[in-house]
């Protein structure tokens, strides 16, 4: 099943499962109007790193029951429900170093299996979604539609065949890069080598279009954003990025790209990490990166 752009355009996004807090570490009050919107609209979170957090603690779901509040995590089922999340993209991020070790695909498949395991373990809460029809049906059943996003094109190991394998295993978006420039796409936090996308990078975008896989251009360089928007035949997403005019951080989106994204029919899913939304924090973060 393919994603219909209109559903993506109409969603109300929440950024992650973390509980918003003020400087005094007290919960922020949410207005009844906001709660009403959450109840009536499909709230879709575009990026959640819970699978990697579960891998890091090595307890998987046997030792850590996310049906209960887990203070050591940013996400658990009680908070997902409290936040009104109707659909969740689970990130199957793996470090870029796995490509150098020849383990990128294997590790990504392990993370995809971890998401499937979570869905099997909590069938009363989660159900795998492969398209917009699934999201609407699952939400109608009172469950959280669970989708899979690959964070970084290093996971495909420079192979369109591997890209197709990941799609077959349920991946419905791929972020073109993570923190490092690849053989075919420039990252925003590494040295640019291609001036955006290489010719193979353009093939990757076209194949994702053909499959019906969302092209995610968070993490990529501004030139890579522009190249992708030039090549793609479908709306793109930024799964977790913010506005560079507000906070001048490399991970954020320049105004001209925001306008191109509007014309493309795509969406920018706001990341509320301090460095991406607060100008002073953004400057400090950039200074640390330059050390």
DRENGU-241780 format. One record per residue (C-alpha): y, z, x; residue in one letter. Coordinates in steps of 0.2 Angstrom, whole numbers, plus 5000, padded with zeros to 4 digits. Layout:
     py     pz     px   r
      Y      Z      X   a
...
***
This chain:
     py     pz     px   r
   5000   5000   5000   x
   5017   4996   5006   x
   5033   5007   5005   x
   5046   5001   4992   x
   5063   5002   5000   x
   5072   5008   4985   x
   5061   5024   4985   x
   5066   5028   5003   x
   5084   5025   4999   x
   5084   5036   4984   x
   5076   5051   4992   x
   5084   5068   4996   x
   5080   5073   5013   x
   5077   5090   5020   x
   5075   5091   5039   x
   5061   5103   5043   x
   5052   5118   5036   x
   5062   5130   5045   x
   5072   5143   5035   x
   5091   5140   5036   x
   5100   5155   5043   x
   5118   5160   5047   x
   5124   5168   5063   x
   5120   5185   5056   x
   5102   5179   5054   x
   5103   5181   5035   x
   5096   5168   5024   x
   5109   5155   5017   x
   5111   5156   4998   x
   5106   5139   4990   x
   5116   5135   4974   x
   5107   5132   4958   x
   5114   5114   4958   x
   5105   5110   4974   x
   5089   5118   4968   x
   5090   5108   4952   x
   5091   5092   4963   x
   5076   5097   4973   x
   5066   5100   4957   x
   5071   5083   4950   x
   5070   5072   4966   x
   5056   5068   4978   x
   5061   5079   4993   x
   5054   5070   5008   x
   5055   5077   5026   x
   5054   5063   5038   x
   5048   5073   5054   x
   5038   5089   5056   x
   5030   5094   5072   x
   5017   5107   5065   x
   5002   5097   5071   x
   5009   5098   5089   x
   5012   5117   5087   x
   4995   5119   5081   x
   4988   5110   5096   x
   4998   5121   5107   x
   4992   5138   5100   x
   4974   5131   5102   x
   4969   5140   5086   x
   4970   5125   5075   x
   4968   5131   5057   x
   4953   5143   5059   x
   4964   5156   5067   x
   4981   5152   5059   x
   4981   5151   5040   x
   4996   5142   5035   x
   4994   5146   5017   x
   5001   5163   5022   x
   5019   5165   5030   x
   5018   5162   5049   x
   5033   5170   5058   x
   5028   5161   5074   x
   5029   5144   5066   x
   5043   5134   5058   x
   5032   5128   5044   x
   5019   5136   5032   x
   5014   5132   5014   x
   5025   5146   5006   x
   5041   5139   5014   x
   5036   5121   5010   x
   5035   5126   4992   x
   5050   5136   4992   x
   5060   5121   5000   x
   5054   5110   4986   x
   5046   5098   4998   x
   5037   5084   4988   x
   5031   5073   5003   x
   5030   5077   5022   x
   5028   5065   5037   x
   5018   5075   5049   x
   5022   5069   5067   x
   5007   5065   5078   x
   5018   5067   5094   x
   5009   5067   5111   x
   5018   5068   5128   x
   5023   5052   5137   x
   5013   5058   5151   x
   4997   5055   5142   x
   5000   5036   5144   x
   5001   5038   5163   x
   4984   5047   5162   x
   4977   5034   5151   x
   4975   5046   5137   x
   4989   5042   5125   x
   4978   5034   5112   x
   4964   5047   5112   x
   4976   5061   5111   x
   4986   5053   5097   x
   4969   5050   5087   x
   4965   5069   5090   x
   4982   5073   5082   x
   4979   5061   5067   x
   4962   5070   5065   x
   4971   5087   5065   x
   4982   5081   5051   x
   4967   5075   5041   x
   4958   5092   5045   x
   4974   5101   5037   x
   4973   5090   5022   x
   4954   5094   5020   x
   4957   5113   5022   x
   4971   5114   5010   x
   4966   5101   4996   x
   4975   5112   4983   x
   4992   5109   4992   x
   4991   5093   5002   x
   4984   5075   4999   x
   4985   5060   5010   x
   4998   5047   5005   x
   4998   5029   5011   x
   5012   5022   5001   x
   5025   5025   4988   x
   5013   5025   4973   x
   5003   5038   4981   x
   5019   5049   4984   x
   5023   5048   4966   x
   5006   5051   4960   x
   5003   5066   4971   x
   5020   5074   4967   x
   5015   5072   4949   x
   5000   5082   4952   x
   5010   5096   4960   x
   5004   5093   4977   x
   5013   5088   4994   x
   5010   5070   4998   x
   5006   5070   5017   x
   5010   5055   5028   x
   5008   5052   5046   x
   5021   5047   5058   x
   5018   5042   5077   x
   5032   5048   5088   x
   5033   5036   5102   x
   5027   5019   5106   x
   5018   5025   5121   x
   5004   5029   5109   x
   4999   5011   5107   x
   4997   5008   5126   x
   5006   4991   5125   x
   4993   4984   5113   x
   4996   4977   5095   x
   4978   4980   5092   x
   4980   4999   5095   x
   4995   4998   5083   x
   4984   4991   5070   x
   4971   5005   5073   x
   4983   5018   5071   x
   4989   5010   5054   x
   4971   5010   5049   x
   4969   5029   5052   x
   4984   5032   5041   x
   5000   5031   5052   x
   5014   5024   5041   x
   5028   5025   5053   x
   5030   5024   5072   x
   5045   5029   5082   x
   5048   5015   5095   x
   5051   5027   5110   x
   5051   5045   5113   x
   5061   5053   5128   x
   5056   5039   5141   x
   5059   5020   5142   x
   5043   5010   5139   x
   5038   4993   5146   x
   5045   4986   5130   x
   5059   4997   5123   x
   5073   5008   5130   x
   5075   5026   5126   x
   5092   5034   5123   x
   5087   5048   5136   x
   5081   5038   5150   x
   5087   5023   5161   x
   5088   5007   5151   x
   5077   4993   5158   x
   5077   4979   5144   x
   5095   4980   5136   x
   5086   4986   5120   x
   5069   4978   5116   x
   5059   4966   5126   x
   5050   4951   5119   x
   5035   4961   5117   x
   5045   4975   5108   x
   5051   4962   5096   x
   5032   4957   5093   x
   5029   4976   5089   x
   5043   4977   5076   x
   5037   4961   5068   x
   5019   4967   5067   x
   5025   4983   5060   x
   5034   4973   5047   x
   5018   4963   5043   x
   5008   4979   5041   x
   5020   4988   5030   x
   5023   5001   5043   x
   5040   5009   5044   x
   5050   5006   5060   x
   5058   5022   5066   x
   5072   5020   5078   x
   5076   5039   5082   x
   5075   5042   5101   x
   5079   5024   5105   x
   5095   5018   5114   x
   5109   5011   5104   x
   5105   4993   5111   x
   5087   4995   5105   x
   5093   5001   5088   x
   5104   4985   5087   x
   5090   4974   5093   x
   5078   4982   5080   x
   5090   4979   5066   x
   5092   4961   5071   x
   5073   4958   5072   x
   5066   4968   5057   x
   5063   4960   5041   x
   5062   4977   5032   x
   5072   4993   5030   x
   5071   5004   5045   x
   5072   5023   5046   x
   5079   5036   5058   x
   5067   5050   5055   x
   5077   5064   5064   x
   5094   5059   5070   x
   5112   5063   5066   x
   5129   5055   5068   x
   5136   5052   5085   x
   5154   5053   5079   x
   5151   5070   5073   x
   5142   5076   5088   x
   5142   5065   5104   x
   5124   5067   5109   x
   5113   5052   5115   x
   5100   5056   5101   x
   5113   5052   5088   x
   5118   5036   5079   x
   5134   5027   5083   x
   5145   5022   5069   x
   5142   5003   5071   x
   5123   5006   5070   x
   5126   5017   5054   x
   5135   5002   5046   x
   5121   4990   5051   x
   5108   5002   5044   x
   5117   5002   5028   x
   5117   4983   5027   x
   5098   4984   5032   x
   5095   4996   5017   x
   5088   5009   5029   x
   5090   5027   5029   x
   5096   5040   5042   x
   5087   5057   5040   x
   5098   5070   5047   x
   5092   5082   5060   x
   5100   5099   5059   x
   5096   5105   5077   x
   5112   5113   5083   x
   5115   5100   5098   x
   5114   5086   5085   x
   5126   5092   5072   x
   5139   5103   5082   x
   5151   5095   5094   x
   5151   5110   5106   x
   5132   5112   5106   x
   5131   5093   5109   x
   5142   5093   5124   x
   5133   5108   5132   x
   5116   5099   5129   x
   5123   5083   5137   x
   5129   5093   5152   x
   5112   5101   5154   x
   5104   5084   5154   x
   5115   5078   5168   x
   5111   5093   5179   x
***
